[in-house]
């Protein structure tokens, strides 16, 4: 049995660790945090900073747990007004960003994130910033449960969802849940992400 509940602040470190595991081979993350040296630790720092400055502050960080309470997966959504106060939140997380990226790597990450942001819809929407499942639970419905928990709410409140998908396998799952591909995202080293949008399901 899988239950999905919002994270508490004390859950952000283990949630970041799960995302670091899930994104260890992701081509977009590899362009931001290249090389093998302490990569898992650096990714954990990066995701902790991203969660704290974005989804946890403005939207929701959902955790999927098994019957024993073990966290199996994480879905992090930024709310429709996530841009308000974002610079102050990111500045507060600057030490973690620096540990993850290095001072020389931070400008590269800013350029990449800005490139991704240009494809986001101008109309208010919920943004799936990150989703990841532990290796042992992949293929068991955890990702679908995480996504459905928030998408059901967005259908009820008639709100739009948006994400970027970096792999064909992920896009197949997103299409089954109502997302449509709207444009490729060019200029991401080693990756070909695609922007995807989901309107509320018909009543």
RAJO-V644879 format. One line per field, one symbol per residue. phi: phi as a letter, one per 20 degrees, with the letter a starting at -180 (. if undefined). psi: psi as a letter, one per 40 degrees, with the letter a starting at -180 (. if undefined). A space follows every 10 residues. Layout:
phi: ???
psi: ???
This chain:
phi: .dddcffegf efffffffff ffdgdfffff fecfneflff ffffffffff ffecgfedbb dedecefenf fdaccddeff dfffmfffff ffeggfgfff dmffefffff ffffffffef fffgaedffb bbcfgfdfnd nfffffffge ffffffelce cbbdddcgff ffffffeofc fdafdenegm bcfcfccceg fgf
psi: hhihiiiide eddddddddd ddedehdddd ddgiiehfdd dddddddddd ddecdddebi hhhhiadeeh hdihhhhhid fddheddddd ddeddddddd diddeddddd ddddddddei idihihhgdi hiiideeiee eddddddddd ddddddefii iiihheiddd ddddddeeii hdiihiehhe igihhiihii ii.
